[in-house]
Amino acid sequence: MFSITPKPEDGFKYYISTSFVKGKNGTVWLGTYGAVIAYTGSDFKILDGKYLGLYPETGSLHVRSIYQDKKGNLWIGNNRIGVLKYDGKTAVNFTKQQKLRKEDTKGNSLDKVFSIAEDSTGNIWFGTVGSGVWRYDGNSLKNFTQKDGLGSNHLWVIYKSKQGELWFGGANPSGVYLFNGDSFERKF
């Protein structure tokens, strides 16, 4: 049995904010507003801001998405500080590392990431609020926006079908989009 006794100052810290993700070695991950929790089948591990090396001056967790890639990296999407990449030992602020904070770009950024997925070739995809979709190929990032057929401003969900297609669900305005390899086609 696992239970957390929240302190009054925790506020919404342990409210679940993501779907459950089954990762490597059968670990089940779930995101809460202020932590990511791993369950191995016998043990729990809490990755909170302190564990991940975050302090008030670096920003706090506000977890909106989690994803474990084929290599075992855990990607943590946040609503403010961008994406953290956790390799099982250390975490880096991927958004800051790539210089994609709003103050760096003065435009589209990776500050507010609400969905993460991996395609069949190992590219990592990030759905954002206000900054379209980003694709990371392991070396560089490409930003897709309205000019690429993406009409929604808030990408809640990225889904990879059994055929390897990437589907994106968005809001503001609502829509469902299929990535055709070059651009997005609105399907609903």
N, C-alpha and C positions, 0 to 999 in steps of 0.2 A: 504494500500500500504506500502510496506517495501522496503526501499532502503538503501544501505550502500554507503557512500562516502569515498572511499579508500584514504588513505594518500600516498604520494610518497614512504614512507618507508615501506608500506604494501606489495609491490611487488605482489606476487601471492597469498597472504593470503586468498582472497575471491574467488579464482578460484575453481569451483566445482571439487572434486576429487573422489567422491564415488557415488554409486547409492542412490536413495531416499529409506528410510526405514520407513514403517508405524509401529509405536510402540504402546505401551499401551495407552489406553484412546484416540486413534486416532491421537496422536502426530505424525507429519511427521518430520523425521530427515534427514539432508543432511550434508555431510562432505565437507569442503573446505580444501585447503592445510594447512591453519592456524587456523581453527575454526570448530566447529560443530554447526549447526543452527537448532533450534527446532521451528516448527510452530504448534500451538495448534488449529488452526482454527480461532483464533481471535488475538493471540499475537505471537510475535517472541522472541526468547531468543538466545543469542549468547554465546556459551561456547568457549572462546578463551584461549590461554595459561595462561593469567593472571587469568581468572576466575577459571581455573582448577588447579591453584597453581604452574604453571611452570614459571621459570625464566631462564635467560641465563645460569646460572650454572647448572640447572637441565635438560636443553634441551628444544627445542622448538617443537611445533606441526608440523607435516608433515603428515596429516591424509590421510590414504590410504584405510581404511575400517571402517564401523560402524555396530553395531548389537545390538538390544535390546532383552535380553533374556526373558524367561517366568516369571521370578521374577521381571522384570522391570529394571534390571541393564543395563546400556548402556556401551558397550565395544567399545573402540576406538583404532583401530590399526594404528600404526605409522611407518614411515620409518626412524628409528634412535633410538627412545626412547622406543620402544616396545608398550605394551598395557596398556591403562588406563582403569580403571573400575570406572564408575560414577553411584552412587546409587540414584541420584536425589538431593543430598545435597552436598556430598563431592566426590572427585576423589582421587584414589590412583594409583600409578604406579604399576600395577600388575606384570609387568616384573621384576622390581626392588625388589618388595616384595617377589617374588618367587626365587630371586637370579638367574635369567636367562638372565642377561645382558652378552654380549660377554666377558667382563672383569672378570665376575664371573665363567663362564663355560669353557673358553678357547677352546670352540668348538661350537656346535649348540646352538643357543640362540633364544630368542623372541624379538630381537631388531628390526627386519624388518617384520612387520605383514601386509599382503596385503589382507587377507580375513578372515572372522569370520562367524561361524554358530553354531547352537545348534541342537543336534540330538534328537531323540524321547525320550530318557531317561534323558535328561537335561545336557549331557556333552557339554562343549563348545569346539569348534575346531578352531584352528588358522592355516592358511596357511602363510608360510613365504617365504622370498627370502634367499636361501642358507642354510636353516636349516630345511627343510622338513615340516611336519605337526605335530602339538602338540594337544593332547586331555587332557582337564581338567575335572576331574570328581567331582569337588567340594572340593577335598582334595589334590590330587596329579596330576602331569602332566606326560604324556607319549609322547615320541618323536618317530615319524615314519619317516623313511628315505628310501633311495634306497634299503637297505637290506629287507625292507618290501614291495617291489614292486613299490615304488614311483619313477618314472624315471625323473620327471620334477624337476627343481631346483628353480622354481619361481611359487608359487601357487596363481593365480589371483582370482579364484572363488571357492567357496564351495556352493553346491546346495543340499537341502534336497527334495527328491521327495515326492509325496503324499503317497507313500508306505513306507516312512521313510528311503529310501536308501540315502547314502551320495555320491555325485559325486564331483570330484575335477578337475578343469581345470588348466593346467600349461603350462609353457614355459621353454625353455632352457634345454632340447628339449620340443617341444610342445607335449601335450598329455591330454587325458581325462581318469580319473581313477575312479573306483568304489571301495568303501571300503566294504569288504565282512564280516566284523566282527573281522577279525584278521589281514588282510593285504590288499594291493591294487592290483586290476587287471586293467591292461591297456585295455581300450575298444576302443580307437581311437588314 
